[in-house]
C-alpha cells in the first residue's frame, strides 16, 4: 500500500489539532508522533499550534483584576521614568 504523501499530511493536520486538545487515543497519538518525527512541515505546524495554544491558555487563566493591572501600569511608568532619568 502506498500513501499519497500530500494527502496523508493533510490528514495529519486535523489530528495535530486533536492531539493538542488531548482528543486522540494512545494508538493515534503514537501514529501522529511518528509522523511528526519524520515530517518537518507537520512538526512545524504542530509547534506553531502548540505555541498559540499555550499563549491563549495563559491569557485566559490570567484574568488580572483591575487593581493588579493598575499596579503593573504604575510600575511600568516608574521603570520608564527611571530609564529617562538614568
Ligand atoms: Zn506531514
PDB file of the backbone (N, CA, C, O) and the ligand in Angstrom, with CONECT records:
HET     ZN  A 101       1
ATOM      1  N   UNK A   1       0.856  -1.204   0.000  1.00  0.00           N
ATOM      2  CA  UNK A   1       0.000   0.000   0.000  1.00  0.00           C
ATOM      3  C   UNK A   1       0.888   1.248   0.000  1.00  0.00           C
ATOM      4  O   UNK A   1       1.768   1.388   0.850  1.00  0.00           O
ATOM      5  N   UNK A   2       0.657   2.140  -0.940  1.00  0.00           N
ATOM      6  CA  UNK A   2       1.407   3.394  -0.969  1.00  0.00           C
ATOM      7  C   UNK A   2       0.479   4.544  -0.597  1.00  0.00           C
ATOM      8  O   UNK A   2      -0.641   4.657  -1.096  1.00  0.00           O
ATOM      9  N   UNK A   3       0.966   5.364   0.266  1.00  0.00           N
ATOM     10  CA  UNK A   3       0.181   6.518   0.687  1.00  0.00           C
ATOM     11  C   UNK A   3       0.602   7.743  -0.103  1.00  0.00           C
ATOM     12  O   UNK A   3       1.792   7.993  -0.292  1.00  0.00           O
ATOM     13  N   UNK A   4      -0.366   8.494  -0.556  1.00  0.00           N
ATOM     14  CA  UNK A   4      -0.061   9.787  -1.164  1.00  0.00           C
ATOM     15  C   UNK A   4       0.443  10.699  -0.050  1.00  0.00           C
ATOM     16  O   UNK A   4      -0.264  10.965   0.922  1.00  0.00           O
ATOM     17  N   UNK A   5       1.657  11.165  -0.206  1.00  0.00           N
ATOM     18  CA  UNK A   5       2.292  11.948   0.841  1.00  0.00           C
ATOM     19  C   UNK A   5       1.493  13.201   1.197  1.00  0.00           C
ATOM     20  O   UNK A   5       1.268  13.511   2.366  1.00  0.00           O
ATOM     21  N   UNK A   6       1.076  13.903   0.154  1.00  0.00           N
ATOM     22  CA  UNK A   6       0.364  15.156   0.370  1.00  0.00           C
ATOM     23  C   UNK A   6      -0.946  14.910   1.117  1.00  0.00           C
ATOM     24  O   UNK A   6      -1.296  15.631   2.051  1.00  0.00           O
ATOM     25  N   UNK A   7      -1.657  13.874   0.678  1.00  0.00           N
ATOM     26  CA  UNK A   7      -2.935  13.551   1.286  1.00  0.00           C
ATOM     27  C   UNK A   7      -2.759  13.168   2.753  1.00  0.00           C
ATOM     28  O   UNK A   7      -3.558  13.553   3.607  1.00  0.00           O
ATOM     29  N   UNK A   8      -1.709  12.409   3.032  1.00  0.00           N
ATOM     30  CA  UNK A   8      -1.526  11.963   4.401  1.00  0.00           C
ATOM     31  C   UNK A   8      -1.166  13.143   5.313  1.00  0.00           C
ATOM     32  O   UNK A   8      -1.547  13.157   6.483  1.00  0.00           O
ATOM     33  N   UNK A   9      -0.437  14.131   4.784  1.00  0.00           N
ATOM     34  CA  UNK A   9      -0.115  15.304   5.589  1.00  0.00           C
ATOM     35  C   UNK A   9      -1.365  16.116   5.903  1.00  0.00           C
ATOM     36  O   UNK A   9      -1.546  16.581   7.028  1.00  0.00           O
ATOM     37  N   UNK A  10      -2.221  16.282   4.909  1.00  0.00           N
ATOM     38  CA  UNK A  10      -3.478  16.991   5.124  1.00  0.00           C
ATOM     39  C   UNK A  10      -4.305  16.271   6.185  1.00  0.00           C
ATOM     40  O   UNK A  10      -5.008  16.889   6.985  1.00  0.00           O
ATOM     41  N   UNK A  11      -4.197  14.970   6.162  1.00  0.00           N
ATOM     42  CA  UNK A  11      -4.887  14.138   7.122  1.00  0.00           C
ATOM     43  C   UNK A  11      -4.363  14.383   8.534  1.00  0.00           C
ATOM     44  O   UNK A  11      -5.122  14.404   9.503  1.00  0.00           O
ATOM     45  N   UNK A  12      -3.067  14.565   8.624  1.00  0.00           N
ATOM     46  CA  UNK A  12      -2.452  14.753   9.931  1.00  0.00           C
ATOM     47  C   UNK A  12      -2.749  16.127  10.524  1.00  0.00           C
ATOM     48  O   UNK A  12      -2.688  16.322  11.738  1.00  0.00           O
ATOM     49  N   UNK A  13      -3.070  17.067   9.652  1.00  0.00           N
ATOM     50  CA  UNK A  13      -3.352  18.422  10.106  1.00  0.00           C
ATOM     51  C   UNK A  13      -4.456  18.442  11.167  1.00  0.00           C
ATOM     52  O   UNK A  13      -4.328  19.078  12.213  1.00  0.00           O
ATOM     53  N   UNK A  14      -5.538  17.731  10.866  1.00  0.00           N
ATOM     54  CA  UNK A  14      -6.639  17.615  11.828  1.00  0.00           C
ATOM     55  C   UNK A  14      -6.194  16.917  13.098  1.00  0.00           C
ATOM     56  O   UNK A  14      -6.520  17.316  14.216  1.00  0.00           O
ATOM     57  N   UNK A  15      -5.425  15.848  12.871  1.00  0.00           N
ATOM     58  CA  UNK A  15      -5.032  15.041  14.030  1.00  0.00           C
ATOM     59  C   UNK A  15      -4.059  15.779  14.936  1.00  0.00           C
ATOM     60  O   UNK A  15      -4.007  15.527  16.140  1.00  0.00           O
ATOM     61  N   UNK A  16      -3.276  16.705  14.345  1.00  0.00           N
ATOM     62  CA  UNK A  16      -2.377  17.530  15.156  1.00  0.00           C
ATOM     63  C   UNK A  16      -3.193  18.381  16.128  1.00  0.00           C
ATOM     64  O   UNK A  16      -2.841  18.519  17.300  1.00  0.00           O
ATOM     65  N   UNK A  17      -4.279  18.945  15.624  1.00  0.00           N
ATOM     66  CA  UNK A  17      -5.152  19.759  16.473  1.00  0.00           C
ATOM     67  C   UNK A  17      -5.776  18.900  17.569  1.00  0.00           C
ATOM     68  O   UNK A  17      -5.848  19.306  18.729  1.00  0.00           O
ATOM     69  N   UNK A  18      -6.231  17.691  17.179  1.00  0.00           N
ATOM     70  CA  UNK A  18      -6.823  16.786  18.171  1.00  0.00           C
ATOM     71  C   UNK A  18      -5.801  16.371  19.212  1.00  0.00           C
ATOM     72  O   UNK A  18      -6.108  16.251  20.399  1.00  0.00           O
ATOM     73  N   UNK A  19      -4.578  16.154  18.744  1.00  0.00           N
ATOM     74  CA  UNK A  19      -3.509  15.765  19.659  1.00  0.00           C
ATOM     75  C   UNK A  19      -3.301  16.838  20.726  1.00  0.00           C
ATOM     76  O   UNK A  19      -3.147  16.539  21.911  1.00  0.00           O
ATOM     77  N   UNK A  20      -3.301  18.103  20.274  1.00  0.00           N
ATOM     78  CA  UNK A  20      -3.085  19.208  21.206  1.00  0.00           C
ATOM     79  C   UNK A  20      -4.257  19.370  22.160  1.00  0.00           C
ATOM     80  O   UNK A  20      -4.100  19.857  23.280  1.00  0.00           O
ATOM     81  N   UNK A  21      -5.438  18.954  21.703  1.00  0.00           N
ATOM     82  CA  UNK A  21      -6.618  19.021  22.565  1.00  0.00           C
ATOM     83  C   UNK A  21      -6.782  17.767  23.416  1.00  0.00           C
ATOM     84  O   UNK A  21      -7.761  17.624  24.148  1.00  0.00           O
ATOM     85  N   UNK A  22      -5.811  16.861  23.311  1.00  0.00           N
ATOM     86  CA  UNK A  22      -5.867  15.583  24.032  1.00  0.00           C
ATOM     87  C   UNK A  22      -7.122  14.791  23.694  1.00  0.00           C
ATOM     88  O   UNK A  22      -7.755  14.192  24.564  1.00  0.00           O
ATOM     89  N   UNK A  23      -7.467  14.801  22.414  1.00  0.00           N
ATOM     90  CA  UNK A  23      -8.670  14.093  21.995  1.00  0.00           C
ATOM     91  C   UNK A  23      -8.361  12.839  21.187  1.00  0.00           C
ATOM     92  O   UNK A  23      -9.255  12.263  20.567  1.00  0.00           O
ATOM     93  N   UNK A  24      -7.104  12.417  21.190  1.00  0.00           N
ATOM     94  CA  UNK A  24      -6.733  11.196  20.483  1.00  0.00           C
ATOM     95  C   UNK A  24      -6.488  10.085  21.493  1.00  0.00           C
ATOM     96  O   UNK A  24      -6.030  10.322  22.610  1.00  0.00           O
ATOM     97  N   UNK A  25      -6.810   8.845  21.063  1.00  0.00           N
ATOM     98  CA  UNK A  25      -6.444   7.736  21.942  1.00  0.00           C
ATOM     99  C   UNK A  25      -4.966   7.421  21.762  1.00  0.00           C
ATOM    100  O   UNK A  25      -4.325   7.906  20.830  1.00  0.00           O
ATOM    101  N   UNK A  26      -4.437   6.608  22.660  1.00  0.00           N
ATOM    102  CA  UNK A  26      -2.992   6.363  22.722  1.00  0.00           C
ATOM    103  C   UNK A  26      -2.433   5.861  21.399  1.00  0.00           C
ATOM    104  O   UNK A  26      -1.341   6.264  20.999  1.00  0.00           O
ATOM    105  N   UNK A  27      -3.159   4.992  20.719  1.00  0.00           N
ATOM    106  CA  UNK A  27      -2.688   4.433  19.452  1.00  0.00           C
ATOM    107  C   UNK A  27      -2.528   5.534  18.408  1.00  0.00           C
ATOM    108  O   UNK A  27      -1.536   5.569  17.680  1.00  0.00           O
ATOM    109  N   UNK A  28      -3.495   6.420  18.340  1.00  0.00           N
ATOM    110  CA  UNK A  28      -3.432   7.501  17.358  1.00  0.00           C
ATOM    111  C   UNK A  28      -2.357   8.514  17.709  1.00  0.00           C
ATOM    112  O   UNK A  28      -1.685   9.043  16.823  1.00  0.00           O
ATOM    113  N   UNK A  29      -2.191   8.788  18.997  1.00  0.00           N
ATOM    114  CA  UNK A  29      -1.115   9.678  19.438  1.00  0.00           C
ATOM    115  C   UNK A  29       0.226   9.154  18.939  1.00  0.00           C
ATOM    116  O   UNK A  29       1.058   9.917  18.448  1.00  0.00           O
ATOM    117  N   UNK A  30       0.429   7.843  19.071  1.00  0.00           N
ATOM    118  CA  UNK A  30       1.679   7.228  18.627  1.00  0.00           C
ATOM    119  C   UNK A  30       1.875   7.417  17.128  1.00  0.00           C
ATOM    120  O   UNK A  30       2.973   7.748  16.680  1.00  0.00           O
ATOM    121  N   UNK A  31       0.807   7.208  16.346  1.00  0.00           N
ATOM    122  CA  UNK A  31       0.886   7.351  14.886  1.00  0.00           C
ATOM    123  C   UNK A  31       1.243   8.785  14.519  1.00  0.00           C
ATOM    124  O   UNK A  31       2.104   9.013  13.670  1.00  0.00           O
ATOM    125  N   UNK A  32       0.585   9.750  15.153  1.00  0.00           N
ATOM    126  CA  UNK A  32       0.840  11.157  14.841  1.00  0.00           C
ATOM    127  C   UNK A  32       2.269  11.524  15.229  1.00  0.00           C
ATOM    128  O   UNK A  32       2.948  12.239  14.493  1.00  0.00           O
ATOM    129  N   UNK A  33       2.722  11.041  16.370  1.00  0.00           N
ATOM    130  CA  UNK A  33       4.079  11.395  16.820  1.00  0.00           C
ATOM    131  C   UNK A  33       5.144  10.834  15.893  1.00  0.00           C
ATOM    132  O   UNK A  33       6.162  11.481  15.647  1.00  0.00           O
ATOM    133  N   UNK A  34       4.913   9.631  15.378  1.00  0.00           N
ATOM    134  CA  UNK A  34       5.855   9.053  14.407  1.00  0.00           C
ATOM    135  C   UNK A  34       5.908   9.951  13.175  1.00  0.00           C
ATOM    136  O   UNK A  34       6.986  10.235  12.652  1.00  0.00           O
ATOM    137  N   UNK A  35       4.748  10.392  12.717  1.00  0.00           N
ATOM    138  CA  UNK A  35       4.732  11.260  11.540  1.00  0.00           C
ATOM    139  C   UNK A  35       5.442  12.589  11.821  1.00  0.00           C
ATOM    140  O   UNK A  35       6.180  13.090  10.973  1.00  0.00           O
ATOM    141  N   UNK A  36       5.222  13.148  12.989  1.00  0.00           N
ATOM    142  CA  UNK A  36       5.868  14.420  13.346  1.00  0.00           C
ATOM    143  C   UNK A  36       7.383  14.278  13.380  1.00  0.00           C
ATOM    144  O   UNK A  36       8.117  15.208  13.045  1.00  0.00           O
ATOM    145  N   UNK A  37       7.836  13.101  13.790  1.00  0.00           N
ATOM    146  CA  UNK A  37       9.276  12.839  13.798  1.00  0.00           C
ATOM    147  C   UNK A  37       9.855  12.841  12.395  1.00  0.00           C
ATOM    148  O   UNK A  37      10.994  13.253  12.175  1.00  0.00           O
ATOM    149  N   UNK A  38       9.043  12.367  11.444  1.00  0.00           N
ATOM    150  CA  UNK A  38       9.551  12.153  10.092  1.00  0.00           C
ATOM    151  C   UNK A  38       9.257  13.313   9.153  1.00  0.00           C
ATOM    152  O   UNK A  38       9.869  13.426   8.091  1.00  0.00           O
ATOM    153  N   UNK A  39       8.324  14.172   9.539  1.00  0.00           N
ATOM    154  CA  UNK A  39       7.839  15.194   8.616  1.00  0.00           C
ATOM    155  C   UNK A  39       8.030  16.584   9.224  1.00  0.00           C
ATOM    156  O   UNK A  39       7.272  17.002  10.099  1.00  0.00           O
ATOM    157  N   UNK A  40       9.046  17.284   8.749  1.00  0.00           N
ATOM    158  CA  UNK A  40       9.362  18.599   9.292  1.00  0.00           C
ATOM    159  C   UNK A  40       8.218  19.610   9.145  1.00  0.00           C
ATOM    160  O   UNK A  40       7.915  20.316  10.106  1.00  0.00           O
ATOM    161  N   UNK A  41       7.573  19.705   7.972  1.00  0.00           N
ATOM    162  CA  UNK A  41       6.476  20.674   7.833  1.00  0.00           C
ATOM    163  C   UNK A  41       5.341  20.429   8.828  1.00  0.00           C
ATOM    164  O   UNK A  41       4.772  21.374   9.374  1.00  0.00           O
ATOM    165  N   UNK A  42       5.018  19.157   9.060  1.00  0.00           N
ATOM    166  CA  UNK A  42       3.957  18.850  10.013  1.00  0.00           C
ATOM    167  C   UNK A  42       4.399  19.169  11.439  1.00  0.00           C
ATOM    168  O   UNK A  42       3.610  19.650  12.252  1.00  0.00           O
ATOM    169  N   UNK A  43       5.661  18.897  11.728  1.00  0.00           N
ATOM    170  CA  UNK A  43       6.153  19.210  13.059  1.00  0.00           C
ATOM    171  C   UNK A  43       6.112  20.713  13.303  1.00  0.00           C
ATOM    172  O   UNK A  43       5.813  21.170  14.406  1.00  0.00           O
ATOM    173  N   UNK A  44       6.417  21.470  12.257  1.00  0.00           N
ATOM    174  CA  UNK A  44       6.385  22.922  12.370  1.00  0.00           C
ATOM    175  C   UNK A  44       4.968  23.413  12.681  1.00  0.00           C
ATOM    176  O   UNK A  44       4.759  24.282  13.528  1.00  0.00           O
ATOM    177  N   UNK A  45       4.000  22.822  11.962  1.00  0.00           N
ATOM    178  CA  UNK A  45       2.599  23.183  12.219  1.00  0.00           C
ATOM    179  C   UNK A  45       2.205  22.841  13.649  1.00  0.00           C
ATOM    180  O   UNK A  45       1.527  23.603  14.337  1.00  0.00           O
ATOM    181  N   UNK A  46       2.659  21.665  14.065  1.00  0.00           N
ATOM    182  CA  UNK A  46       2.369  21.227  15.426  1.00  0.00           C
ATOM    183  C   UNK A  46       2.955  22.212  16.434  1.00  0.00           C
ATOM    184  O   UNK A  46       2.308  22.587  17.412  1.00  0.00           O
ATOM    185  N   UNK A  47       4.196  22.619  16.170  1.00  0.00           N
ATOM    186  CA  UNK A  47       4.893  23.526  17.074  1.00  0.00           C
ATOM    187  C   UNK A  47       4.189  24.881  17.149  1.00  0.00           C
ATOM    188  O   UNK A  47       4.030  25.447  18.231  1.00  0.00           O
ATOM    189  N   UNK A  48       3.770  25.392  15.993  1.00  0.00           N
ATOM    190  CA  UNK A  48       3.069  26.678  15.949  1.00  0.00           C
ATOM    191  C   UNK A  48       1.741  26.586  16.702  1.00  0.00           C
ATOM    192  O   UNK A  48       1.401  27.456  17.504  1.00  0.00           O
ATOM    193  N   UNK A  49       0.999  25.510  16.422  1.00  0.00           N
ATOM    194  CA  UNK A  49      -0.293  25.326  17.089  1.00  0.00           C
ATOM    195  C   UNK A  49      -0.119  25.237  18.607  1.00  0.00           C
ATOM    196  O   UNK A  49      -0.896  25.802  19.377  1.00  0.00           O
ATOM    197  N   UNK A  50       0.909  24.521  19.005  1.00  0.00           N
ATOM    198  CA  UNK A  50       1.157  24.341  20.435  1.00  0.00           C
ATOM    199  C   UNK A  50       1.500  25.672  21.092  1.00  0.00           C
ATOM    200  O   UNK A  50       1.044  25.963  22.198  1.00  0.00           O
ATOM    201  N   UNK A  51       2.307  26.476  20.404  1.00  0.00           N
ATOM    202  CA  UNK A  51       2.682  27.780  20.944  1.00  0.00           C
ATOM    203  C   UNK A  51       1.469  28.675  21.087  1.00  0.00           C
ATOM    204  O   UNK A  51       1.291  29.330  22.115  1.00  0.00           O
ATOM    205  N   UNK A  52       0.627  28.707  20.051  1.00  0.00           N
ATOM    206  CA  UNK A  52      -0.593  29.525  20.104  1.00  0.00           C
ATOM    207  C   UNK A  52      -1.468  29.081  21.258  1.00  0.00           C
ATOM    208  O   UNK A  52      -2.003  29.900  22.006  1.00  0.00           O
ATOM    209  N   UNK A  53      -1.606  27.762  21.391  1.00  0.00           N
ATOM    210  CA  UNK A  53      -2.438  27.204  22.451  1.00  0.00           C
ATOM    211  C   UNK A  53      -1.931  27.610  23.833  1.00  0.00           C
ATOM    212  O   UNK A  53      -2.712  27.940  24.726  1.00  0.00           O
ATOM    213  N   UNK A  54      -0.619  27.579  23.987  1.00  0.00           N
ATOM    214  CA  UNK A  54      -0.015  27.935  25.267  1.00  0.00           C
ATOM    215  C   UNK A  54      -0.293  29.400  25.595  1.00  0.00           C
ATOM    216  O   UNK A  54      -0.640  29.738  26.727  1.00  0.00           O
ATOM    217  N   UNK A  55      -0.136  30.264  24.591  1.00  0.00           N
ATOM    218  CA  UNK A  55      -0.353  31.694  24.809  1.00  0.00           C
ATOM    219  C   UNK A  55      -1.809  31.970  25.153  1.00  0.00           C
ATOM    220  O   UNK A  55      -2.111  32.729  26.074  1.00  0.00           O
ATOM    221  N   UNK A  56      -2.711  31.339  24.394  1.00  0.00           N
ATOM    222  CA  UNK A  56      -4.143  31.539  24.633  1.00  0.00           C
ATOM    223  C   UNK A  56      -4.528  31.032  26.024  1.00  0.00           C
ATOM    224  O   UNK A  56      -5.269  31.693  26.752  1.00  0.00           O
ATOM    225  N   UNK A  57      -4.023  29.864  26.379  1.00  0.00           N
ATOM    226  CA  UNK A  57      -4.335  29.286  27.686  1.00  0.00           C
ATOM    227  C   UNK A  57      -3.847  30.196  28.801  1.00  0.00           C
ATOM    228  O   UNK A  57      -4.522  30.376  29.815  1.00  0.00           O
ATOM    229  N   UNK A  58      -2.665  30.766  28.599  1.00  0.00           N
ATOM    230  CA  UNK A  58      -2.084  31.631  29.618  1.00  0.00           C
ATOM    231  C   UNK A  58      -2.914  32.902  29.780  1.00  0.00           C
ATOM    232  O   UNK A  58      -3.194  33.325  30.902  1.00  0.00           O
ATOM    233  N   UNK A  59      -3.308  33.512  28.658  1.00  0.00           N
ATOM    234  CA  UNK A  59      -4.044  34.768  28.749  1.00  0.00           C
ATOM    235  C   UNK A  59      -5.447  34.538  29.292  1.00  0.00           C
ATOM    236  O   UNK A  59      -6.050  35.456  29.849  1.00  0.00           O
ATOM    237  N   UNK A  60      -5.979  33.318  29.137  1.00  0.00           N
ATOM    238  CA  UNK A  60      -7.309  33.019  29.670  1.00  0.00           C
ATOM    239  C   UNK A  60      -7.273  32.813  31.174  1.00  0.00           C
ATOM    240  O   UNK A  60      -8.174  33.249  31.890  1.00  0.00           O
ATOM    241  N   UNK A  61      -6.214  32.140  31.656  1.00  0.00           N
ATOM    242  CA  UNK A  61      -6.145  31.833  33.079  1.00  0.00           C
ATOM    243  C   UNK A  61      -5.736  33.070  33.879  1.00  0.00           C
ATOM    244  O   UNK A  61      -6.021  33.178  35.072  1.00  0.00           O
ATOM    245  N   UNK A  62      -5.065  33.991  33.203  1.00  0.00           N
ATOM    246  CA  UNK A  62      -4.653  35.207  33.897  1.00  0.00           C
ATOM    247  C   UNK A  62      -5.658  36.320  33.664  1.00  0.00           C
ATOM    248  O   UNK A  62      -5.410  37.250  32.896  1.00  0.00           O
ATOM    249  N   UNK A  63      -6.795  36.213  34.337  1.00  0.00           N
ATOM    250  CA  UNK A  63      -7.761  37.301  34.264  1.00  0.00           C
ATOM    251  C   UNK A  63      -7.390  38.265  35.377  1.00  0.00           C
ATOM    252  O   UNK A  63      -7.943  38.218  36.476  1.00  0.00           O
ATOM    253  N   UNK A  64      -6.448  39.133  35.069  1.00  0.00           N
ATOM    254  CA  UNK A  64      -5.900  40.048  36.064  1.00  0.00           C
ATOM    255  C   UNK A  64      -6.956  41.036  36.536  1.00  0.00           C
ATOM    256  O   UNK A  64      -7.594  41.703  35.721  1.00  0.00           O
ATOM    257  N   UNK A  65      -7.145  41.134  37.855  1.00  0.00           N
ATOM    258  CA  UNK A  65      -8.078  42.127  38.374  1.00  0.00           C
ATOM    259  C   UNK A  65      -7.592  43.545  38.071  1.00  0.00           C
ATOM    260  O   UNK A  65      -6.399  43.774  37.877  1.00  0.00           O
ATOM    261  N   UNK A  66      -8.529  44.488  38.033  1.00  0.00           N
ATOM    262  CA  UNK A  66      -8.176  45.859  37.663  1.00  0.00           C
ATOM    263  C   UNK A  66      -7.068  46.421  38.547  1.00  0.00           C
ATOM    264  O   UNK A  66      -6.154  47.090  38.065  1.00  0.00           O
ATOM    265  N   UNK A  67      -7.158  46.141  39.849  1.00  0.00           N
ATOM    266  CA  UNK A  67      -6.172  46.671  40.796  1.00  0.00           C
ATOM    267  C   UNK A  67      -4.769  46.211  40.418  1.00  0.00           C
ATOM    268  O   UNK A  67      -3.812  46.985  40.453  1.00  0.00           O
ATOM    269  N   UNK A  68      -4.671  44.950  40.060  1.00  0.00           N
ATOM    270  CA  UNK A  68      -3.363  44.408  39.691  1.00  0.00           C
ATOM    271  C   UNK A  68      -2.868  45.058  38.404  1.00  0.00           C
ATOM    272  O   UNK A  68      -1.694  45.404  38.270  1.00  0.00           O
ATOM    273  N   UNK A  69      -3.794  45.212  37.467  1.00  0.00           N
ATOM    274  CA  UNK A  69      -3.406  45.844  36.193  1.00  0.00           C
ATOM    275  C   UNK A  69      -2.903  47.269  36.430  1.00  0.00           C
ATOM    276  O   UNK A  69      -1.922  47.701  35.823  1.00  0.00           O
ATOM    277  N   UNK A  70      -3.590  47.996  37.325  1.00  0.00           N
ATOM    278  CA  UNK A  70      -3.165  49.360  37.630  1.00  0.00           C
ATOM    279  C   UNK A  70      -1.778  49.371  38.238  1.00  0.00           C
ATOM    280  O   UNK A  70      -0.941  50.215  37.917  1.00  0.00           O
ATOM    281  N   UNK A  71      -1.552  48.403  39.136  1.00  0.00           N
ATOM    282  CA  UNK A  71      -0.252  48.332  39.788  1.00  0.00           C
ATOM    283  C   UNK A  71       0.853  48.064  38.776  1.00  0.00           C
ATOM    284  O   UNK A  71       1.941  48.633  38.855  1.00  0.00           O
ATOM    285  N   UNK A  72       0.556  47.194  37.834  1.00  0.00           N
ATOM    286  CA  UNK A  72       1.536  46.882  36.793  1.00  0.00           C
ATOM    287  C   UNK A  72       1.813  48.120  35.959  1.00  0.00           C
ATOM    288  O   UNK A  72       2.956  48.404  35.601  1.00  0.00           O
ATOM    289  N   UNK A  73       0.739  48.862  35.653  1.00  0.00           N
ATOM    290  CA  UNK A  73       0.902  50.046  34.827  1.00  0.00           C
ATOM    291  C   UNK A  73       1.748  51.097  35.546  1.00  0.00           C
ATOM    292  O   UNK A  73       2.627  51.711  34.942  1.00  0.00           O
ATOM    293  N   UNK A  74       1.479  51.301  36.839  1.00  0.00           N
ATOM    294  CA  UNK A  74       2.256  52.252  37.641  1.00  0.00           C
ATOM    295  C   UNK A  74       3.718  51.839  37.665  1.00  0.00           C
ATOM    296  O   UNK A  74       4.620  52.661  37.507  1.00  0.00           O
ATOM    297  N   UNK A  75       3.928  50.541  37.868  1.00  0.00           N
ATOM    298  CA  UNK A  75       5.304  50.014  37.918  1.00  0.00           C
ATOM    299  C   UNK A  75       6.021  50.255  36.586  1.00  0.00           C
ATOM    300  O   UNK A  75       7.198  50.615  36.563  1.00  0.00           O
ATOM    301  N   UNK A  76       5.319  50.059  35.508  1.00  0.00           N
ATOM    302  CA  UNK A  76       5.920  50.280  34.189  1.00  0.00           C
ATOM    303  C   UNK A  76       6.273  51.748  34.000  1.00  0.00           C
ATOM    304  O   UNK A  76       7.302  52.077  33.410  1.00  0.00           O
ATOM    305  N   UNK A  77       5.395  52.645  34.517  1.00  0.00           N
ATOM    306  CA  UNK A  77       5.680  54.079  34.418  1.00  0.00           C
ATOM    307  C   UNK A  77       6.920  54.430  35.233  1.00  0.00           C
ATOM    308  O   UNK A  77       7.772  55.204  34.796  1.00  0.00           O
ATOM    309  N   UNK A  78       7.004  53.842  36.432  1.00  0.00           N
ATOM    310  CA  UNK A  78       8.178  54.078  37.272  1.00  0.00           C
ATOM    311  C   UNK A  78       9.455  53.660  36.546  1.00  0.00           C
ATOM    312  O   UNK A  78      10.456  54.375  36.539  1.00  0.00           O
ATOM    313  N   UNK A  79       9.384  52.498  35.947  1.00  0.00           N
ATOM    314  CA  UNK A  79      10.570  51.987  35.238  1.00  0.00           C
ATOM    315  C   UNK A  79      10.944  52.923  34.101  1.00  0.00           C
ATOM    316  O   UNK A  79      12.121  53.217  33.892  1.00  0.00           O
ATOM    317  N   UNK A  80       9.940  53.392  33.366  1.00  0.00           N
ATOM    318  CA  UNK A  80      10.255  54.241  32.229  1.00  0.00           C
ATOM    319  C   UNK A  80      10.787  55.602  32.685  1.00  0.00           C
ATOM    320  O   UNK A  80      11.628  56.198  32.010  1.00  0.00           O
ATOM    321  N   UNK A  81      10.295  56.099  33.835  1.00  0.00           N
ATOM    322  CA  UNK A  81      10.818  57.355  34.387  1.00  0.00           C
ATOM    323  C   UNK A  81      12.280  57.168  34.798  1.00  0.00           C
ATOM    324  O   UNK A  81      13.138  58.002  34.508  1.00  0.00           O
ATOM    325  N   UNK A  82      12.539  56.053  35.480  1.00  0.00           N
ATOM    326  CA  UNK A  82      13.918  55.763  35.889  1.00  0.00           C
ATOM    327  C   UNK A  82      14.855  55.695  34.696  1.00  0.00           C
ATOM    328  O   UNK A  82      15.996  56.155  34.743  1.00  0.00           O
ATOM    329  N   UNK A  83      14.340  55.109  33.633  1.00  0.00           N
ATOM    330  CA  UNK A  83      15.162  54.985  32.433  1.00  0.00           C
ATOM    331  C   UNK A  83      15.488  56.356  31.843  1.00  0.00           C
ATOM    332  O   UNK A  83      16.593  56.597  31.356  1.00  0.00           O
ATOM    333  N   UNK A  84      14.481  57.260  31.900  1.00  0.00           N
ATOM    334  CA  UNK A  84      14.718  58.602  31.364  1.00  0.00           C
ATOM    335  C   UNK A  84      15.703  59.377  32.225  1.00  0.00           C
ATOM    336  O   UNK A  84      16.543  60.118  31.715  1.00  0.00           O
ATOM    337  N   UNK A  85      15.587  59.194  33.568  1.00  0.00           N
ATOM    338  CA  UNK A  85      16.462  59.927  34.474  1.00  0.00           C
ATOM    339  C   UNK A  85      17.889  59.381  34.448  1.00  0.00           C
ATOM    340  O   UNK A  85      18.867  60.118  34.574  1.00  0.00           O
ATOM    341  N   UNK A  86      17.968  58.062  34.279  1.00  0.00           N
ATOM    342  CA  UNK A  86      19.283  57.431  34.274  1.00  0.00           C
ATOM    343  C   UNK A  86      19.916  57.694  32.920  1.00  0.00           C
ATOM    344  O   UNK A  86      21.039  57.258  32.669  1.00  0.00           O
TER     345      UNK A  86
HETATM  346 ZN    ZN A 101       3.407  15.565   7.180  1.00  0.00          ZN
END
